[in-house]
Amino acid sequence: MSTLAAVDGSLSSIGYGLGAIGPGIGVGIVFAAYIQSTARQPESAGLTRTYMFLGFVLVEALALLGLALAFVFQKG
């Protein structure tokens, strides 16, 4: 039986690529919520900006954690 398609290389990079979809969606939701709250109540933009950056940092930390784990668990 012949091989039709072979996957060579690190499969963890494919896993990270799929895992990066979640943080990408999360960043979009965080910024969309900030824009909507600022449009509804412009005087609270300074207060909600802090929460926007906090949410952004937490979501991006998950993406960076996934990147680090992709390198940790790759097979030699």
N, C-alpha and C positions, 0 to 999 in steps of 0.2 A: 504494500500500500504506500503510495507516495504522499508526501506532505503538501497540502495545498497552500497553506500560509503558516509561517512561523513567526512567533513574537520573540524577538531577541532584545536584550537590554534589560533595563530595570522596570519591573511592573509597578514598583512603588511610585514612580513618576506618573504613571497613568492613574493610580489611586489618588495621588495628591491633586492631579488635575480635576478629577471628579469631586474631590473633597473641597476644592476651592470654590465650587459653585455656591455652597452654603454661605460662606462669608461674603461673597460678592453680592448675593441677594440681601444679606443682612446690612451691608453698607448702604445699599440703595434704599432700604426701608428706613434706616436711621436718618439719612439726609432728606428723604421725602417727608418724614414726620417733622423735621426741623423747618423745612420750607413751608409746610402747611401751617405749623403753629405760628411762625413769624408772619405769614400772610394774614392769618386770622386776628392776631394780636401783636402788632409791631412793637409796642412798648416793652414786651417781655423778651425781646430778641437777645438781650445780654444775659438774662438768666437761663434761657433755654440753650444758648450756645455752649455753656459749660456741660450740660447734659448731652448735647450732640457729640462733643469731643470725647466724653467719657464712653458713650456707646460705641463710637467709632474705634476707640482704642481697644475696647474689650472684644469687638468683633474681629479686628485685625490680629489680636493676640491669638485667637483661635486659628487663623490662617497661618501664622508663623509657627505655631505649635505643630500644625499638620505638616508643614514643610520640614521642620526638624525631625519629626517622627518618620517622615519618608526616607530621610538619610539614615536614621538609626536602624530601621527595620529592613533596609535593602539587603539582598543576598549578595554575597561577594562574588 
